[in-house]
């Protein structure tokens, strides 16, 4: 049986982020690719290794995240699958699954 680990954090994209200028001028919305990048950045902060995404088997973006809004990001790691969910005020914004490996050899489930 493979053990899973879960991690939760907050995500907020500042209004001056360079991707926002062209992503609907006058009514900016955080692009999905920026949210996906946040997921992988947070994996690196959480585990201390750079993730290498080898696949994105599922991704669904159901509601927009606006600049300066704070959302909750939940990551669940089980084997080589990284599931993510992004919510704001209990509303699902995005969810999906990456297939990943670390850029360096690491065992993410160390024994205590």
QUIURQUI-V382622 format. One record per pair of residues at least 6 apart in sequence whose C-alpha atoms are under 6 Angstrom apart, sorted by the first residue. I is the first residue (numbers start at 0). J is the second residue. D is the distance in whole Angstrom. If there is no record, write none. Layout:
BEGIN
i;j;d
I;J;D
I;J;D
END
This chain:
BEGIN
i;j;d
3;76;5
3;77;4
4;75;6
4;76;5
5;74;6
5;75;4
6;73;6
6;74;5
7;72;6
7;73;4
8;71;6
8;72;5
9;70;6
9;71;5
9;72;6
10;69;6
10;70;5
11;67;6
11;68;6
11;69;5
12;66;5
12;67;6
13;66;6
13;67;5
14;66;5
14;67;6
19;27;6
28;65;5
29;64;6
29;65;6
43;49;5
49;101;6
49;102;5
50;100;6
50;101;5
50;102;6
51;99;5
51;100;5
51;101;6
51;102;6
52;98;6
52;99;4
53;98;6
53;99;5
54;97;6
54;98;5
55;96;6
55;97;4
56;96;6
57;95;5
57;96;5
58;94;6
58;95;4
59;93;5
59;94;6
60;92;6
60;93;4
61;92;5
61;93;6
62;92;5
70;86;6
70;87;5
71;85;6
71;86;5
72;84;6
72;85;5
73;83;6
73;84;5
74;82;6
74;83;5
75;81;6
75;82;5
79;98;6
79;99;5
80;97;6
80;98;5
81;96;5
81;97;5
82;95;6
82;96;4
83;94;5
83;95;5
84;93;6
84;94;4
85;92;5
85;93;5
86;92;5
END
